[in-house]
Amino acid sequence: MFDRWLPGSPDPDRMIESAEWVEGIPFSPLCEVLTWKERLGRQKDQEDVKLIRDHLAHPAG
């Protein structure tokens, strides 16, 4: 859960419409999460960025 919007983030309606549903729970699409984490550039997000990039490049089938 994120308690504020980042500059340049999609508006709330678009975020809700683009939610990915997993077992009945809406989540922000990983591509959006990746964009946020890359733009923030925080050290604590670097491992997440690597894992998300790898997952998006090689999705489980």
PDB file with one MODEL, atoms N, CA, C and O in Angstrom:
MODEL        1
ATOM      1  N   MET A   1       0.851  -1.156   0.000  1.00  0.00           N
ATOM      2  CA  MET A   1       0.000   0.000   0.000  1.00  0.00           C
ATOM      3  C   MET A   1       0.903   1.227   0.000  1.00  0.00           C
ATOM      4  O   MET A   1       1.918   1.269   0.695  1.00  0.00           O
ATOM      5  N   PHE A   2       0.523   2.200  -0.775  1.00  0.00           N
ATOM      6  CA  PHE A   2       1.306   3.423  -0.882  1.00  0.00           C
ATOM      7  C   PHE A   2       0.409   4.575  -0.480  1.00  0.00           C
ATOM      8  O   PHE A   2      -0.711   4.682  -0.980  1.00  0.00           O
ATOM      9  N   ASP A   3       0.873   5.439   0.410  1.00  0.00           N
ATOM     10  CA  ASP A   3       0.002   6.474   0.970  1.00  0.00           C
ATOM     11  C   ASP A   3       0.049   7.814   0.247  1.00  0.00           C
ATOM     12  O   ASP A   3      -0.553   8.783   0.711  1.00  0.00           O
ATOM     13  N   ARG A   4       0.754   7.889  -0.883  1.00  0.00           N
ATOM     14  CA  ARG A   4       0.781   9.136  -1.649  1.00  0.00           C
ATOM     15  C   ARG A   4       1.144   8.817  -3.096  1.00  0.00           C
ATOM     16  O   ARG A   4       1.712   7.763  -3.383  1.00  0.00           O
ATOM     17  N   TRP A   5       0.816   9.727  -3.999  1.00  0.00           N
ATOM     18  CA  TRP A   5       1.108   9.539  -5.412  1.00  0.00           C
ATOM     19  C   TRP A   5       2.463  10.160  -5.724  1.00  0.00           C
ATOM     20  O   TRP A   5       2.832  11.182  -5.145  1.00  0.00           O
ATOM     21  N   LEU A   6       3.183   9.558  -6.615  1.00  0.00           N
ATOM     22  CA  LEU A   6       4.444  10.129  -7.091  1.00  0.00           C
ATOM     23  C   LEU A   6       4.158  11.078  -8.234  1.00  0.00           C
ATOM     24  O   LEU A   6       3.209  10.857  -8.987  1.00  0.00           O
ATOM     25  N   PRO A   7       4.949  12.131  -8.388  1.00  0.00           N
ATOM     26  CA  PRO A   7       4.757  13.008  -9.544  1.00  0.00           C
ATOM     27  C   PRO A   7       4.824  12.189 -10.836  1.00  0.00           C
ATOM     28  O   PRO A   7       5.706  11.348 -11.008  1.00  0.00           O
ATOM     29  N   GLY A   8       3.882  12.451 -11.731  1.00  0.00           N
ATOM     30  CA  GLY A   8       3.841  11.722 -12.993  1.00  0.00           C
ATOM     31  C   GLY A   8       3.114  10.393 -12.939  1.00  0.00           C
ATOM     32  O   GLY A   8       3.001   9.710 -13.957  1.00  0.00           O
ATOM     33  N   SER A   9       2.617  10.010 -11.760  1.00  0.00           N
ATOM     34  CA  SER A   9       1.879   8.752 -11.629  1.00  0.00           C
ATOM     35  C   SER A   9       0.534   8.874 -12.336  1.00  0.00           C
ATOM     36  O   SER A   9       0.000   9.973 -12.481  1.00  0.00           O
ATOM     37  N   PRO A  10      -0.011   7.742 -12.774  1.00  0.00           N
ATOM     38  CA  PRO A  10      -1.353   7.776 -13.362  1.00  0.00           C
ATOM     39  C   PRO A  10      -2.365   8.269 -12.328  1.00  0.00           C
ATOM     40  O   PRO A  10      -2.148   8.146 -11.123  1.00  0.00           O
ATOM     41  N   ASP A  11      -3.462   8.822 -12.813  1.00  0.00           N
ATOM     42  CA  ASP A  11      -4.490   9.275 -11.881  1.00  0.00           C
ATOM     43  C   ASP A  11      -5.152   8.055 -11.228  1.00  0.00           C
ATOM     44  O   ASP A  11      -5.081   6.950 -11.764  1.00  0.00           O
ATOM     45  N   PRO A  12      -5.796   8.256 -10.071  1.00  0.00           N
ATOM     46  CA  PRO A  12      -6.382   7.129  -9.339  1.00  0.00           C
ATOM     47  C   PRO A  12      -7.338   6.275 -10.169  1.00  0.00           C
ATOM     48  O   PRO A  12      -7.316   5.049 -10.052  1.00  0.00           O
ATOM     49  N   ASP A  13      -8.178   6.894 -11.006  1.00  0.00           N
ATOM     50  CA  ASP A  13      -9.108   6.102 -11.821  1.00  0.00           C
ATOM     51  C   ASP A  13      -8.361   5.164 -12.757  1.00  0.00           C
ATOM     52  O   ASP A  13      -8.739   4.002 -12.905  1.00  0.00           O
ATOM     53  N   ARG A  14      -7.313   5.657 -13.382  1.00  0.00           N
ATOM     54  CA  ARG A  14      -6.527   4.807 -14.292  1.00  0.00           C
ATOM     55  C   ARG A  14      -5.834   3.686 -13.524  1.00  0.00           C
ATOM     56  O   ARG A  14      -5.756   2.553 -14.000  1.00  0.00           O
ATOM     57  N   MET A  15      -5.333   4.007 -12.339  1.00  0.00           N
ATOM     58  CA  MET A  15      -4.679   2.975 -11.530  1.00  0.00           C
ATOM     59  C   MET A  15      -5.663   1.875 -11.141  1.00  0.00           C
ATOM     60  O   MET A  15      -5.326   0.692 -11.177  1.00  0.00           O
ATOM     61  N   ILE A  16      -6.870   2.268 -10.773  1.00  0.00           N
ATOM     62  CA  ILE A  16      -7.888   1.283 -10.399  1.00  0.00           C
ATOM     63  C   ILE A  16      -8.270   0.441 -11.609  1.00  0.00           C
ATOM     64  O   ILE A  16      -8.393  -0.779 -11.503  1.00  0.00           O
ATOM     65  N   GLU A  17      -8.458   1.083 -12.753  1.00  0.00           N
ATOM     66  CA  GLU A  17      -8.834   0.361 -13.971  1.00  0.00           C
ATOM     67  C   GLU A  17      -7.746  -0.607 -14.435  1.00  0.00           C
ATOM     68  O   GLU A  17      -8.053  -1.635 -15.040  1.00  0.00           O
ATOM     69  N   SER A  18      -6.479  -0.291 -14.159  1.00  0.00           N
ATOM     70  CA  SER A  18      -5.388  -1.138 -14.639  1.00  0.00           C
ATOM     71  C   SER A  18      -4.946  -2.183 -13.613  1.00  0.00           C
ATOM     72  O   SER A  18      -3.981  -2.911 -13.841  1.00  0.00           O
ATOM     73  N   ALA A  19      -5.652  -2.254 -12.488  1.00  0.00           N
ATOM     74  CA  ALA A  19      -5.268  -3.203 -11.442  1.00  0.00           C
ATOM     75  C   ALA A  19      -5.216  -4.626 -11.988  1.00  0.00           C
ATOM     76  O   ALA A  19      -6.025  -5.023 -12.827  1.00  0.00           O
ATOM     77  N   GLU A  20      -4.245  -5.375 -11.490  1.00  0.00           N
ATOM     78  CA  GLU A  20      -4.131  -6.801 -11.810  1.00  0.00           C
ATOM     79  C   GLU A  20      -4.708  -7.553 -10.612  1.00  0.00           C
ATOM     80  O   GLU A  20      -4.305  -7.332  -9.470  1.00  0.00           O
ATOM     81  N   TRP A  21      -5.650  -8.437 -10.893  1.00  0.00           N
ATOM     82  CA  TRP A  21      -6.313  -9.161  -9.823  1.00  0.00           C
ATOM     83  C   TRP A  21      -5.615 -10.489  -9.575  1.00  0.00           C
ATOM     84  O   TRP A  21      -5.394 -11.272 -10.499  1.00  0.00           O
ATOM     85  N   VAL A  22      -5.272 -10.732  -8.315  1.00  0.00           N
ATOM     86  CA  VAL A  22      -4.630 -11.982  -7.909  1.00  0.00           C
ATOM     87  C   VAL A  22      -5.438 -12.540  -6.751  1.00  0.00           C
ATOM     88  O   VAL A  22      -5.482 -11.962  -5.665  1.00  0.00           O
ATOM     89  N   GLU A  23      -6.073 -13.669  -7.003  1.00  0.00           N
ATOM     90  CA  GLU A  23      -6.904 -14.322  -6.002  1.00  0.00           C
ATOM     91  C   GLU A  23      -7.913 -13.350  -5.384  1.00  0.00           C
ATOM     92  O   GLU A  23      -8.127 -13.341  -4.172  1.00  0.00           O
ATOM     93  N   GLY A  24      -8.530 -12.529  -6.250  1.00  0.00           N
ATOM     94  CA  GLY A  24      -9.584 -11.629  -5.827  1.00  0.00           C
ATOM     95  C   GLY A  24      -9.123 -10.319  -5.194  1.00  0.00           C
ATOM     96  O   GLY A  24      -9.947  -9.546  -4.705  1.00  0.00           O
ATOM     97  N   ILE A  25      -7.822 -10.062  -5.199  1.00  0.00           N
ATOM     98  CA  ILE A  25      -7.286  -8.843  -4.593  1.00  0.00           C
ATOM     99  C   ILE A  25      -6.620  -8.005  -5.686  1.00  0.00           C
ATOM    100  O   ILE A  25      -5.787  -8.518  -6.433  1.00  0.00           O
ATOM    101  N   PRO A  26      -6.985  -6.696  -5.789  1.00  0.00           N
ATOM    102  CA  PRO A  26      -6.383  -5.852  -6.820  1.00  0.00           C
ATOM    103  C   PRO A  26      -4.989  -5.364  -6.415  1.00  0.00           C
ATOM    104  O   PRO A  26      -4.758  -4.950  -5.279  1.00  0.00           O
ATOM    105  N   PHE A  27      -4.075  -5.428  -7.377  1.00  0.00           N
ATOM    106  CA  PHE A  27      -2.704  -4.959  -7.173  1.00  0.00           C
ATOM    107  C   PHE A  27      -2.323  -4.025  -8.305  1.00  0.00           C
ATOM    108  O   PHE A  27      -2.811  -4.154  -9.428  1.00  0.00           O
ATOM    109  N   SER A  28      -1.455  -3.092  -7.999  1.00  0.00           N
ATOM    110  CA  SER A  28      -0.899  -2.236  -9.045  1.00  0.00           C
ATOM    111  C   SER A  28      -0.056  -3.119  -9.958  1.00  0.00           C
ATOM    112  O   SER A  28       0.685  -3.969  -9.466  1.00  0.00           O
ATOM    113  N   PRO A  29      -0.150  -2.940 -11.283  1.00  0.00           N
ATOM    114  CA  PRO A  29       0.646  -3.760 -12.197  1.00  0.00           C
ATOM    115  C   PRO A  29       2.141  -3.640 -11.901  1.00  0.00           C
ATOM    116  O   PRO A  29       2.632  -2.565 -11.556  1.00  0.00           O
ATOM    117  N   LEU A  30       2.850  -4.748 -12.038  1.00  0.00           N
ATOM    118  CA  LEU A  30       4.279  -4.746 -11.746  1.00  0.00           C
ATOM    119  C   LEU A  30       5.043  -3.716 -12.573  1.00  0.00           C
ATOM    120  O   LEU A  30       6.020  -3.144 -12.090  1.00  0.00           O
ATOM    121  N   CYS A  31       4.620  -3.473 -13.795  1.00  0.00           N
ATOM    122  CA  CYS A  31       5.320  -2.475 -14.601  1.00  0.00           C
ATOM    123  C   CYS A  31       5.218  -1.094 -13.963  1.00  0.00           C
ATOM    124  O   CYS A  31       6.155  -0.301 -14.056  1.00  0.00           O
ATOM    125  N   GLU A  32       4.088  -0.796 -13.316  1.00  0.00           N
ATOM    126  CA  GLU A  32       3.927   0.485 -12.610  1.00  0.00           C
ATOM    127  C   GLU A  32       4.794   0.521 -11.350  1.00  0.00           C
ATOM    128  O   GLU A  32       5.426   1.536 -11.056  1.00  0.00           O
ATOM    129  N   VAL A  33       4.821  -0.580 -10.614  1.00  0.00           N
ATOM    130  CA  VAL A  33       5.652  -0.659  -9.412  1.00  0.00           C
ATOM    131  C   VAL A  33       7.121  -0.475  -9.796  1.00  0.00           C
ATOM    132  O   VAL A  33       7.861   0.242  -9.123  1.00  0.00           O
ATOM    133  N   LEU A  34       7.533  -1.124 -10.878  1.00  0.00           N
ATOM    134  CA  LEU A  34       8.903  -0.996 -11.355  1.00  0.00           C
ATOM    135  C   LEU A  34       9.227   0.463 -11.675  1.00  0.00           C
ATOM    136  O   LEU A  34      10.282   0.967 -11.288  1.00  0.00           O
ATOM    137  N   THR A  35       8.335   1.129 -12.370  1.00  0.00           N
ATOM    138  CA  THR A  35       8.545   2.538 -12.714  1.00  0.00           C
ATOM    139  C   THR A  35       8.716   3.371 -11.448  1.00  0.00           C
ATOM    140  O   THR A  35       9.627   4.197 -11.377  1.00  0.00           O
ATOM    141  N   TRP A  36       7.860   3.170 -10.448  1.00  0.00           N
ATOM    142  CA  TRP A  36       7.957   3.932  -9.195  1.00  0.00           C
ATOM    143  C   TRP A  36       9.305   3.699  -8.523  1.00  0.00           C
ATOM    144  O   TRP A  36       9.991   4.642  -8.129  1.00  0.00           O
ATOM    145  N   LYS A  37       9.669   2.422  -8.402  1.00  0.00           N
ATOM    146  CA  LYS A  37      10.906   2.084  -7.697  1.00  0.00           C
ATOM    147  C   LYS A  37      12.133   2.619  -8.438  1.00  0.00           C
ATOM    148  O   LYS A  37      13.080   3.087  -7.806  1.00  0.00           O
ATOM    149  N   GLU A  38      12.124   2.556  -9.753  1.00  0.00           N
ATOM    150  CA  GLU A  38      13.246   3.094 -10.523  1.00  0.00           C
ATOM    151  C   GLU A  38      13.333   4.611 -10.375  1.00  0.00           C
ATOM    152  O   GLU A  38      14.425   5.158 -10.223  1.00  0.00           O
ATOM    153  N   ARG A  39      12.195   5.284 -10.419  1.00  0.00           N
ATOM    154  CA  ARG A  39      12.190   6.748 -10.311  1.00  0.00           C
ATOM    155  C   ARG A  39      12.616   7.223  -8.931  1.00  0.00           C
ATOM    156  O   ARG A  39      13.267   8.261  -8.806  1.00  0.00           O
ATOM    157  N   LEU A  40      12.258   6.480  -7.900  1.00  0.00           N
ATOM    158  CA  LEU A  40      12.660   6.861  -6.552  1.00  0.00           C
ATOM    159  C   LEU A  40      14.160   6.668  -6.345  1.00  0.00           C
ATOM    160  O   LEU A  40      14.790   7.430  -5.612  1.00  0.00           O
ATOM    161  N   GLY A  41      14.728   5.656  -6.987  1.00  0.00           N
ATOM    162  CA  GLY A  41      16.165   5.417  -6.918  1.00  0.00           C
ATOM    163  C   GLY A  41      16.698   5.088  -5.534  1.00  0.00           C
ATOM    164  O   GLY A  41      17.873   5.314  -5.247  1.00  0.00           O
ATOM    165  N   ARG A  42      15.838   4.556  -4.679  1.00  0.00           N
ATOM    166  CA  ARG A  42      16.278   4.240  -3.321  1.00  0.00           C
ATOM    167  C   ARG A  42      17.089   2.948  -3.309  1.00  0.00           C
ATOM    168  O   ARG A  42      16.777   1.996  -4.024  1.00  0.00           O
ATOM    169  N   GLN A  43      18.117   2.933  -2.498  1.00  0.00           N
ATOM    170  CA  GLN A  43      18.956   1.744  -2.358  1.00  0.00           C
ATOM    171  C   GLN A  43      18.120   0.539  -1.928  1.00  0.00           C
ATOM    172  O   GLN A  43      18.338  -0.576  -2.402  1.00  0.00           O
ATOM    173  N   LYS A  44      17.159   0.772  -1.022  1.00  0.00           N
ATOM    174  CA  LYS A  44      16.364  -0.341  -0.498  1.00  0.00           C
ATOM    175  C   LYS A  44      15.484  -0.994  -1.563  1.00  0.00           C
ATOM    176  O   LYS A  44      15.000  -2.106  -1.355  1.00  0.00           O
ATOM    177  N   ASP A  45      15.266  -0.328  -2.700  1.00  0.00           N
ATOM    178  CA  ASP A  45      14.432  -0.878  -3.770  1.00  0.00           C
ATOM    179  C   ASP A  45      15.219  -1.632  -4.836  1.00  0.00           C
ATOM    180  O   ASP A  45      14.619  -2.256  -5.711  1.00  0.00           O
ATOM    181  N   GLN A  46      16.532  -1.588  -4.783  1.00  0.00           N
ATOM    182  CA  GLN A  46      17.337  -2.146  -5.863  1.00  0.00           C
ATOM    183  C   GLN A  46      17.120  -3.647  -6.074  1.00  0.00           C
ATOM    184  O   GLN A  46      17.058  -4.107  -7.214  1.00  0.00           O
ATOM    185  N   GLU A  47      17.008  -4.395  -5.011  1.00  0.00           N
ATOM    186  CA  GLU A  47      16.758  -5.832  -5.152  1.00  0.00           C
ATOM    187  C   GLU A  47      15.367  -6.078  -5.745  1.00  0.00           C
ATOM    188  O   GLU A  47      15.194  -6.969  -6.577  1.00  0.00           O
ATOM    189  N   ASP A  48      14.374  -5.285  -5.313  1.00  0.00           N
ATOM    190  CA  ASP A  48      13.024  -5.398  -5.881  1.00  0.00           C
ATOM    191  C   ASP A  48      13.049  -5.118  -7.384  1.00  0.00           C
ATOM    192  O   ASP A  48      12.431  -5.840  -8.165  1.00  0.00           O
ATOM    193  N   VAL A  49      13.766  -4.067  -7.783  1.00  0.00           N
ATOM    194  CA  VAL A  49      13.864  -3.702  -9.199  1.00  0.00           C
ATOM    195  C   VAL A  49      14.436  -4.877  -9.990  1.00  0.00           C
ATOM    196  O   VAL A  49      13.915  -5.233 -11.047  1.00  0.00           O
ATOM    197  N   LYS A  50      15.504  -5.474  -9.474  1.00  0.00           N
ATOM    198  CA  LYS A  50      16.120  -6.626 -10.155  1.00  0.00           C
ATOM    199  C   LYS A  50      15.125  -7.780 -10.287  1.00  0.00           C
ATOM    200  O   LYS A  50      14.991  -8.368 -11.360  1.00  0.00           O
ATOM    201  N   LEU A  51      14.431  -8.102  -9.197  1.00  0.00           N
ATOM    202  CA  LEU A  51      13.482  -9.216  -9.219  1.00  0.00           C
ATOM    203  C   LEU A  51      12.306  -8.945 -10.160  1.00  0.00           C
ATOM    204  O   LEU A  51      11.875  -9.839 -10.889  1.00  0.00           O
ATOM    205  N   ILE A  52      11.792  -7.724 -10.145  1.00  0.00           N
ATOM    206  CA  ILE A  52      10.667  -7.385 -11.018  1.00  0.00           C
ATOM    207  C   ILE A  52      11.092  -7.444 -12.479  1.00  0.00           C
ATOM    208  O   ILE A  52      10.372  -7.992 -13.313  1.00  0.00           O
ATOM    209  N   ARG A  53      12.271  -6.878 -12.796  1.00  0.00           N
ATOM    210  CA  ARG A  53      12.764  -6.934 -14.182  1.00  0.00           C
ATOM    211  C   ARG A  53      12.907  -8.379 -14.652  1.00  0.00           C
ATOM    212  O   ARG A  53      12.517  -8.722 -15.768  1.00  0.00           O
ATOM    213  N   ASP A  54      13.472  -9.222 -13.785  1.00  0.00           N
ATOM    214  CA  ASP A  54      13.658 -10.630 -14.145  1.00  0.00           C
ATOM    215  C   ASP A  54      12.311 -11.313 -14.358  1.00  0.00           C
ATOM    216  O   ASP A  54      12.143 -12.072 -15.312  1.00  0.00           O
ATOM    217  N   HIS A  55      11.369 -11.052 -13.489  1.00  0.00           N
ATOM    218  CA  HIS A  55      10.048 -11.661 -13.626  1.00  0.00           C
ATOM    219  C   HIS A  55       9.347 -11.216 -14.921  1.00  0.00           C
ATOM    220  O   HIS A  55       8.757 -12.030 -15.631  1.00  0.00           O
ATOM    221  N   LEU A  56       9.422  -9.920 -15.210  1.00  0.00           N
ATOM    222  CA  LEU A  56       8.778  -9.414 -16.424  1.00  0.00           C
ATOM    223  C   LEU A  56       9.449  -9.948 -17.689  1.00  0.00           C
ATOM    224  O   LEU A  56       8.786 -10.141 -18.708  1.00  0.00           O
ATOM    225  N   ALA A  57      10.759 -10.188 -17.627  1.00  0.00           N
ATOM    226  CA  ALA A  57      11.481 -10.714 -18.781  1.00  0.00           C
ATOM    227  C   ALA A  57      11.262 -12.219 -18.950  1.00  0.00           C
ATOM    228  O   ALA A  57      11.329 -12.738 -20.064  1.00  0.00           O
ATOM    229  N   HIS A  58      11.000 -12.915 -17.842  1.00  0.00           N
ATOM    230  CA  HIS A  58      10.846 -14.379 -17.875  1.00  0.00           C
ATOM    231  C   HIS A  58       9.645 -14.793 -17.028  1.00  0.00           C
ATOM    232  O   HIS A  58       9.820 -15.439 -15.995  1.00  0.00           O
ATOM    233  N   PRO A  59       8.420 -14.430 -17.447  1.00  0.00           N
ATOM    234  CA  PRO A  59       7.253 -14.764 -16.632  1.00  0.00           C
ATOM    235  C   PRO A  59       7.073 -16.274 -16.505  1.00  0.00           C
ATOM    236  O   PRO A  59       7.345 -17.036 -17.432  1.00  0.00           O
ATOM    237  N   ALA A  60       6.610 -16.673 -15.338  1.00  0.00           N
ATOM    238  CA  ALA A  60       6.327 -18.088 -15.102  1.00  0.00           C
ATOM    239  C   ALA A  60       5.173 -18.511 -15.997  1.00  0.00           C
ATOM    240  O   ALA A  60       4.214 -17.762 -16.182  1.00  0.00           O
ATOM    241  N   GLY A  61       5.266 -19.675 -16.534  1.00  0.00           N
ATOM    242  CA  GLY A  61       4.239 -20.100 -17.466  1.00  0.00           C
ATOM    243  C   GLY A  61       3.554 -21.290 -17.026  1.00  0.00           C
ATOM    244  O   GLY A  61       2.654 -21.774 -17.713  1.00  0.00           O
TER     245      GLY A  61
ENDMDL
END
